[in-house]
Amino acid sequence: MTDTTNQHPEQSKGSSTAPGDDAATLPTTYAPAEVEGELYERWVERGYFAADAKSDKPAYTIVIPPPNVTGALHLGHAFQHTLMDALTRRKRMQGFEALWLPGMDHAGIATQNKVEQQLAESGLSRHDLGREAFVEKVWEWKENYGGRILGQMRRLGDGVDWSRERFTMDEGLSQAVQTIFKKLFDDGLIYRAERIINWCPRCLTALSDIEVEHKDVPGELVSIRYGDGDDSIVVATTRAETMLGDTAVAVHPEDERYRHLVGRTIKLPLTDREIPVVADEHVDPEFGTGAVKVTPAHDPNDFAIGQRHGLPNLTVMDEHGAITVHGPFLGLDRLEARSAVVGALREQGRIVAEKRPYDHSVGHCSRCHTIVEPRLSLQWWVKVEPLAKAAGDAVRDGRVEIHPKELERRYFDWVDNMYDWCISRQLWWGHRIPVWYGPDGEVVCVGPDEQPPTGEGWHQDPDVLDTWFSSGLWPFSTLGWPERTADLEKFYPTDVLVTGHDIIFFWVARMMMFGLYAMDGEAPFKTVALTGLVRDEFGKKMSKSSGTAVDPLDWMDAYGADAVRFTLARGANPGADVPIGEDWVKGSRNFCNKIWNATRFALMNGATVDGPLPAPEELTAVDRWILSRLNATVAEVDGLYEDYEFAKLSDALYHFAWDEVFDWYVELSKTTLAKGGAQADASRRVLGEVLDVTLRLLHPIVPFVTDTLWTTLTGAESLVVTDWPTADPSRRDAAAEAEIATLQQVVTEVRRFRSDQGLQPAQRVPAMLDLAGTVLAPHEDAIRSLLRLTVPAGDFTATASLPVAGATVALDLSGTIDVAAERKRLAKDLAAAEKEKAQTTAKLGNEAFLAKAPDEVVDKIRGRQAAAEADIARITAQLAALPQA
């Protein structure tokens, strides 16, 4: 165990005080609201979270997944931030130069929408202001309203280095964006082309896949006959309005039904156009009629077919989703046009079949919830193939570890099959594309240190870059790249990325591609620790509409930040979703209160951290036992931290602290402390050591209550900058652990017997203890205290005798229970257990049943039979122990 005299240089040990003096400085109850805010600001003011690039300590770095500037703290943030904070605090205590770097994302569409909504309240649009004035308005909004989440992070206790706070539109990060765009452009990895993109007719911009939410909606599936007679063909669609842009019908090359039509043309209904029938292996001959309409300008699969067959791309909608084809549908909104087109086809007798409602998945803009339109558009793209290959190789060759390992496959499914990435957005807020166009068709990409071309006819591309482009640079742009800064040299690559498995494709993969490309093959992080999503207590998605969404600030107000943090950490199994309910937070609040009360007890009884621990031979078995268990817990927690097993390490700490320290050791030590003398002094030192180390182990997850208690216990400055405990194998004591396990067995069995007899926990009962020849002999006083067993006065007649672990506990229960009523109750329970045994035995003896029943059913019945047999033995023993009538 780390010697508590080996403190951080700024630490100082408090002097010994009389028992109870330190406890008097602690209120009788813990009030988080009176502690957390002031304590956090003290940590920040003292510079505990500031990292030094000139330090000789080994670096440990985490960069925060940057929340949107428009965002507020939700449970998902609180969850991931708790884990990142725990990792960073522990590494700092272990002697690392730990940097947890904070910042925000400019969130192009979300932020622009916020400001446009604000303008709309005054009857204005961004076009009324013009680009430059509108962007100034967005910056103004950002300064006044953006970044509230940063203040909420302080409430949670995030130990981030505020001096290094970054924003994706900062001057330095903007320079990084322009630098890498220029490099990619010059290397032929950025190009401009017409492709199908996700288009929002409300936001009037392209959307990335992550900005599109797919949900099932009721629609209509109509089957339409193209052509006439033997030369006709039937296609089915949910988007009849797009038929106005059809440029072919496609069938499978081996489909005999349509072989005679391939290469010929058929009349497209409602138009004067003839369109060809083409053979393409993309078509599934088993689905529907085996024929599909091809609209290359309005569907990504159709676009690919069109490319293969040289089909024209006919755009039939404008950017607002209105029909542009001259005729009866001109100017109609796409949804209005859908009904009008179906009506016109019905009048011509070309509707073969209709199915409604027809539920199908439809993409919606995640910001304004408008139905997304696949649209052919001239956009900027990143050629991802070589970048994605490098990102896959970095995981395959072990440079980057994905945790848990089973999620590697999901990562590979993405990077191995990645499409070129559309990076341009038709917005005004964001990093503007650094490309200038000349009057004679010139295209010039300008780097950050280059002057853009000037003169008549030159203009910059109006589009801005996808937000994910700049956030993909986050692990190194925040450290000063493209300059080779001291921060970049010290803190890159980062150690671990903690993020949800839901954005492994959209953010993790892009950071990997850009980090490897910009940093000469050095990956942006060593480990990707993937988490699940926070769910409600029933495992369902939280939502405002269903009333299950929770504001973590409300829970922090009610129960304290530590309680929320501990609840989240205790549910954090790698890669798995995290169910959470308010009752669980209440339970964590109770745990924090238990820590508080146990520490107050220790202080009141003179627990101390002064001086070295006594040698094992100077300690009682109880003291040796708790030190052994303490060192085992330190080793266990260390191992679980390295595997990112937050749920298991939190559970281990919970059970060690509550069960072993508070419920057993504190209670057992009362007997020794009451006797006084040298043995009591030794126990006070052990009690101080146990609390000191336990508070250190708990601190990364529950920092506020532990720091408050630890500084009172030790008189030192802060847990934030003290040492992490290390396991001391010499303090492991198998004999002491076995001895106390025997004591626990006796106490547990007698407590169960008392409960079965209907005795109140505090009710005192005369008893004789025969502990001769067992390891329990030195513990008689403690056993009596824990079991409320008094020493008999005068004549003693045992009415019940319990043999446990080689000892015998004889009790006089006369006058303490209604023997007749108890015998009647036990007889009823015995009959039920015997009935259960008979039923299970009969089933297990039935060969026909065993031959047909699944193994898990048979195993369950065997378990019921074993439980019934155990109940019969227990109840029979209880009946035998009852006083005779």
Protein Blocks (a to p, Z undefined) as FASTA:
>chain_A
ZZfklccfkbccdddddehklmmmpcfbdcfklmmmmmmmmmmmnommpccfkbmbdcdd
dddddddfkbccdfklmmmmmmmmmmmmmmmmnopacdddddddeklmlmmmmmmmmmmm
nopafklnommlmmmmmmmmmmmmgoklmmmmmmnopacdfklgccfkbmklmmmmmmmm
mmmmmnopaccddddddddfklopacdfklpccdddddddddddedehjlbccdddfblm
lmmmgcbdcddfklmklmmmgopacddehiabdcdddddfkbcfkgojlpacddfklcfk
lmmmmmmnopacddfbdfkopafbgcjkgoiafklmmmmmmmmmmmnopafbdcdddddd
ddddfklopacdddddddddddfklmmmmmmmmmmnopaccddfklmmmmmmmmmmcccd
dfbdcdfbdcddfbdcdfkopacdddfkbccdedehiacdfbdcdfklmmmmmmmmmnop
abdcfklmmmpccfbdcddfklmmmmmmmmmmmmmmmngopafbfbdcdddddddfkopa
cdfklopaccfklmmmmnojklmmmmmmmmmcghiacdddfklmmmmmmmmmmmmmmmmm
mmmnopafehjdddfklpcfklmmmmmmmmmmmmmmmmmmmnopaklmmmmmmmmmmmmm
mmmmmmmmmmmmmngpjklmmmmmmmmmmmmmmmmmmmmmmmmlmmmmmmmmnopablkl
mccddddfklpcfklmmmmmmmmmmmmmmmmmmmmnopafklccdddddfehiaklmmmm
mmmmmnopacdehjaddfbdcdeehiacdddfehkacfklmmmmmmmmmmmmmmmmmmmm
mmmmmmklmmmpcfklmmmmmmmmmmmmmmmmmmmmmmmmpccZZ
